[in-house]
Amino acid sequence: IAWKWKSFFEQAYPQYDLSVASTNNSDGVNQLHRNQVDFALTTLPPTLPEPDMMHLPLIVHPMALVYNLPNATTRLVLSKEALVQIWTGEISTWADPALVS
């Protein structure tokens, strides 16, 4: 996606030459902070307000919850609320009351 955007942007604004790097999430954002790249794509949500940067949600990609419950005898069913709490780190163990019920 980044390379396609680079191409479209440079066609529309030929006076600019954007640099794009293909790295992992944190490296791309760190390079952006150091002005080594002009924009970065990441699957990580912004953690701090960035006065000179804009965060734009572009695409949604599927995510899977992988779990290991070797003694489970029934199918695992989680509420939307519990999934959100797992993704945000509010729930970090299977003993959490929101999961035990």
MARBAKOL-994265 format. One record per residue (C-alpha): x, y, z. Coordinates in steps of 0.5 Angstrom, whole numbers, always signed. Example, Ala and Ser with C-alpha at 12.3 -4.5 7.8 and 13.67 -1.06 7.14 Angstrom:
REM MARBAKOL-994265
X = +25 | Y = -9 | Z = +16 $
X = +27 | Y = -2 | Z = +14 $
END
This chain:
REM MARBAKOL-994265
X = +0 | Y = +0 | Z = +0 $
X = +6 | Y = +5 | Z = +2 $
X = +9 | Y = +4 | Z = -5 $
X = +3 | Y = +5 | Z = -9 $
X = +1 | Y = +11 | Z = -5 $
X = +8 | Y = +14 | Z = -6 $
X = +7 | Y = +13 | Z = -13 $
X = +0 | Y = +16 | Z = -13 $
X = +3 | Y = +22 | Z = -9 $
X = +9 | Y = +23 | Z = -13 $
X = +5 | Y = +23 | Z = -20 $
X = +1 | Y = +29 | Z = -17 $
X = +6 | Y = +33 | Z = -14 $
X = +13 | Y = +31 | Z = -18 $
X = +16 | Y = +36 | Z = -14 $
X = +17 | Y = +32 | Z = -8 $
X = +21 | Y = +25 | Z = -8 $
X = +18 | Y = +21 | Z = -2 $
X = +22 | Y = +16 | Z = +2 $
X = +19 | Y = +9 | Z = +4 $
X = +22 | Y = +4 | Z = +8 $
X = +19 | Y = -3 | Z = +9 $
X = +21 | Y = -5 | Z = +16 $
X = +17 | Y = -8 | Z = +22 $
X = +12 | Y = -3 | Z = +26 $
X = +16 | Y = +0 | Z = +31 $
X = +22 | Y = +1 | Z = +26 $
X = +18 | Y = +5 | Z = +21 $
X = +15 | Y = +9 | Z = +27 $
X = +22 | Y = +11 | Z = +30 $
X = +24 | Y = +12 | Z = +23 $
X = +18 | Y = +17 | Z = +22 $
X = +20 | Y = +21 | Z = +28 $
X = +27 | Y = +21 | Z = +26 $
X = +25 | Y = +24 | Z = +19 $
X = +28 | Y = +18 | Z = +16 $
X = +22 | Y = +17 | Z = +12 $
X = +16 | Y = +21 | Z = +10 $
X = +10 | Y = +16 | Z = +12 $
X = +10 | Y = +10 | Z = +16 $
X = +4 | Y = +4 | Z = +16 $
X = +3 | Y = +1 | Z = +22 $
X = -2 | Y = -4 | Z = +26 $
X = +0 | Y = -1 | Z = +32 $
X = -5 | Y = +4 | Z = +35 $
X = -2 | Y = +11 | Z = +37 $
X = +0 | Y = +11 | Z = +44 $
X = +2 | Y = +19 | Z = +45 $
X = -1 | Y = +25 | Z = +42 $
X = +4 | Y = +27 | Z = +36 $
X = +3 | Y = +34 | Z = +35 $
X = +6 | Y = +34 | Z = +28 $
X = +4 | Y = +27 | Z = +26 $
X = -3 | Y = +25 | Z = +23 $
X = -6 | Y = +18 | Z = +25 $
X = -10 | Y = +15 | Z = +19 $
X = -14 | Y = +8 | Z = +20 $
X = -13 | Y = +6 | Z = +13 $
X = -15 | Y = -2 | Z = +13 $
X = -17 | Y = -7 | Z = +17 $
X = -14 | Y = -14 | Z = +17 $
X = -16 | Y = -20 | Z = +20 $
X = -14 | Y = -22 | Z = +27 $
X = -14 | Y = -29 | Z = +31 $
X = -14 | Y = -30 | Z = +38 $
X = -10 | Y = -37 | Z = +39 $
X = -11 | Y = -40 | Z = +46 $
X = -8 | Y = -46 | Z = +49 $
X = -13 | Y = -49 | Z = +54 $
X = -11 | Y = -57 | Z = +54 $
X = -17 | Y = -59 | Z = +59 $
X = -22 | Y = -55 | Z = +56 $
X = -28 | Y = -60 | Z = +55 $
X = -33 | Y = -55 | Z = +51 $
X = -32 | Y = -50 | Z = +46 $
X = -30 | Y = -43 | Z = +48 $
X = -35 | Y = -37 | Z = +47 $
X = -32 | Y = -30 | Z = +49 $
X = -37 | Y = -24 | Z = +49 $
X = -35 | Y = -18 | Z = +45 $
X = -33 | Y = -14 | Z = +51 $
X = -28 | Y = -20 | Z = +53 $
X = -25 | Y = -20 | Z = +47 $
X = -24 | Y = -12 | Z = +47 $
X = -21 | Y = -13 | Z = +54 $
X = -16 | Y = -19 | Z = +52 $
X = -14 | Y = -14 | Z = +46 $
X = -13 | Y = -8 | Z = +50 $
X = -9 | Y = -12 | Z = +56 $
X = -14 | Y = -11 | Z = +61 $
X = -15 | Y = -19 | Z = +61 $
X = -9 | Y = -22 | Z = +61 $
X = -10 | Y = -29 | Z = +65 $
X = -16 | Y = -34 | Z = +64 $
X = -17 | Y = -34 | Z = +71 $
X = -20 | Y = -27 | Z = +70 $
X = -27 | Y = -26 | Z = +73 $
X = -30 | Y = -24 | Z = +66 $
X = -28 | Y = -31 | Z = +63 $
X = -29 | Y = -35 | Z = +68 $
X = -37 | Y = -34 | Z = +68 $
END
